[in-house]
Amino acid sequence: MMDDTPTVLESAKPHTLADELKRWIVSVLVLAMGVYFFLNVGHYTLLDNFDLIIHEAGHAIISFLGETIYFLGGTLMQIIVPVLLFAFCFYNTLLKSMQLSLAFLGQNLINISVYAGDASTKKLRLFGPPGAKHDWNFVLSKYGILDWDQDIAMFFLVAAGLVFLFAIILPLLVKD
């Protein structure tokens, strides 16, 4: 008796151009997001509300590690949360979610660049009680590098650009 069950190769669906184009849909979305966020650096978006929650939680979560880390805790958490999301998606090979978590990281890095770049002028309205300290002003002043605030802001902007670029080309590097 012969087994008429098709082999894996015989039952495989051919990979079509439409399948390949679907892999790039999120890249197009991430590109649009990146362009929007870079063209609107310093303008508050709805996503910045979520960033603020993560930022403020970072202060509370990391506060036991000392004063400097307390002030950097918000910024650190804005980096840690998207990186953990990316790690989860990477572990589970969720390509589109990896791309979106990287876009979230890129947007957070842009948000951080605005805050760091405001350290010497302190023009941003801060969340907290009257007289609340500006995180980046405090840290940069403490170490005598307040005049580096624009360089640090540029570092975060460049990092954001690289993260967005990586998110866009990720389908070249990861197969579903």
C-alpha positions as CSV (number, residue, x, y, z in Angstrom):
1,M,0.0,0.0,0.0
2,M,1.3,3.4,-1.0
3,D,0.9,6.4,1.2
4,D,-0.7,9.3,-0.8
5,T,0.1,11.9,1.9
6,P,1.9,14.8,0.3
7,T,5.4,15.6,1.6
8,V,6.2,18.9,3.3
9,L,7.7,20.2,0.1
10,E,4.7,19.2,-2.0
11,S,2.2,20.8,0.4
12,A,4.2,24.1,0.8
13,K,2.6,27.2,-0.5
14,P,4.8,29.2,-3.0
15,H,6.1,32.5,-1.7
16,T,4.5,35.3,-3.7
17,L,5.3,38.9,-4.3
18,A,2.3,39.8,-2.2
19,D,3.8,37.8,0.7
20,E,7.0,39.8,0.4
21,L,5.2,43.1,0.2
22,K,3.3,42.3,3.4
23,R,6.6,41.9,5.2
24,W,7.4,45.6,4.5
25,I,4.0,47.2,5.5
26,V,5.2,47.8,9.0
27,S,8.5,49.2,7.7
28,V,6.5,51.8,5.7
29,L,4.5,52.6,8.8
30,V,7.7,53.0,10.9
31,L,9.3,55.2,8.2
32,A,6.2,57.5,8.3
33,M,6.4,57.5,12.1
34,G,10.0,58.3,12.1
35,V,9.6,61.2,9.6
36,Y,6.7,62.6,11.6
37,F,8.6,62.4,14.9
38,F,11.7,64.0,13.5
39,L,9.8,66.8,11.8
40,N,8.0,67.5,15.0
41,V,10.8,67.3,17.5
42,G,9.8,69.2,20.6
43,H,6.1,69.1,19.8
44,Y,4.0,67.1,22.3
45,T,2.2,64.1,21.0
46,L,-0.3,61.7,22.5
47,L,2.4,59.1,22.9
48,D,4.4,61.5,25.0
49,N,1.7,61.0,27.7
50,F,2.6,57.3,27.9
51,D,6.3,58.3,27.9
52,L,5.7,60.5,30.9
53,I,4.0,57.7,32.8
54,I,7.0,55.4,32.1
55,H,9.4,58.3,33.0
56,E,7.8,59.1,36.3
57,A,7.5,55.4,37.2
58,G,11.3,55.1,36.6
59,H,12.0,57.6,39.3
60,A,10.0,55.6,41.8
61,I,11.3,52.2,40.8
62,I,15.0,53.2,40.7
63,S,14.9,55.7,43.6
64,F,16.6,53.3,46.1
65,L,19.9,53.4,44.1
66,G,20.9,56.9,45.1
67,E,20.3,60.5,44.1
68,T,22.0,60.6,40.7
69,I,20.3,57.3,39.6
70,Y,17.0,58.7,40.9
71,F,17.3,61.7,38.6
72,L,18.3,59.5,35.7
73,G,15.7,56.8,36.5
74,G,13.0,58.3,34.3
75,T,15.3,58.4,31.3
76,L,16.6,54.9,32.0
77,M,13.0,53.5,32.2
78,Q,12.1,55.2,28.9
79,I,14.9,53.1,27.3
80,I,14.4,49.9,29.4
81,V,10.7,49.5,28.7
82,P,10.9,49.5,24.9
83,V,14.1,47.4,25.0
84,L,12.3,44.8,27.1
85,L,9.3,44.8,24.7
86,F,11.7,44.3,21.8
87,A,13.5,41.4,23.7
88,F,10.1,39.7,24.3
89,C,9.2,40.1,20.6
90,F,12.6,38.9,19.5
91,Y,12.4,35.9,21.7
92,N,9.0,35.0,20.2
93,T,10.0,35.9,16.6
94,L,7.3,38.6,16.3
95,L,8.8,40.6,13.4
96,K,6.1,43.3,13.2
97,S,6.0,43.8,17.0
98,M,9.8,44.0,17.0
99,Q,9.6,46.8,14.5
100,L,6.9,48.6,16.5
101,S,8.8,48.3,19.8
102,L,11.9,49.7,18.1
103,A,9.8,52.6,16.8
104,F,8.6,53.2,20.4
105,L,12.2,53.2,21.5
106,G,13.1,55.7,18.8
107,Q,10.3,57.9,19.8
108,N,11.4,57.8,23.4
109,L,14.9,58.7,22.4
110,I,13.6,61.7,20.6
111,N,11.6,62.6,23.7
112,I,14.7,62.2,25.9
113,S,16.7,64.4,23.5
114,V,14.2,67.3,24.0
115,Y,14.4,67.0,27.8
116,A,18.2,66.7,27.8
117,G,18.6,69.6,25.4
118,D,16.5,71.7,27.7
119,A,18.9,71.3,30.7
120,S,20.5,74.7,30.5
121,T,17.5,76.8,29.5
122,K,14.8,74.9,31.6
123,K,12.0,76.2,29.4
124,L,10.0,72.9,29.4
125,R,7.1,72.8,31.8
126,L,7.9,70.0,34.3
127,F,5.5,67.5,35.8
128,G,5.5,67.6,39.6
129,P,5.2,70.0,42.5
130,P,6.3,73.7,42.2
131,G,10.1,73.9,42.4
132,A,10.6,70.3,41.0
133,K,14.1,69.8,39.8
134,H,14.9,69.3,36.1
135,D,16.5,65.9,35.9
136,W,19.0,66.7,33.2
137,N,19.9,70.1,34.7
138,F,20.5,68.4,38.0
139,V,22.7,65.6,36.7
140,L,24.7,67.7,34.2
141,S,25.2,70.5,36.7
142,K,26.3,68.0,39.4
143,Y,29.1,66.7,37.1
144,G,30.0,70.1,35.7
145,I,28.9,69.4,32.1
146,L,25.8,71.5,31.8
147,D,27.2,73.0,28.7
148,W,27.1,69.6,27.0
149,D,23.3,69.5,27.0
150,Q,23.0,70.1,23.3
151,D,25.7,67.5,22.5
152,I,23.8,65.0,24.7
153,A,20.5,65.9,23.0
154,M,22.1,65.3,19.6
155,F,23.5,62.0,20.7
156,F,19.9,60.9,21.6
157,L,18.6,62.2,18.3
158,V,21.2,60.3,16.3
159,A,20.5,57.1,18.3
160,A,16.8,57.6,17.6
161,G,17.6,57.8,13.9
162,L,19.7,54.7,14.0
163,V,16.9,52.8,15.9
164,F,14.3,53.9,13.3
165,L,16.6,52.8,10.5
166,F,17.2,49.4,12.1
167,A,13.4,49.0,12.6
168,I,12.8,49.8,8.9
169,I,15.3,47.3,7.6
170,L,14.5,44.6,10.1
171,P,12.6,42.4,7.5
172,L,15.9,42.0,5.7
173,L,17.5,40.5,8.8
174,V,14.7,38.5,10.4
175,K,12.5,35.9,8.7
176,D,9.1,35.2,10.1
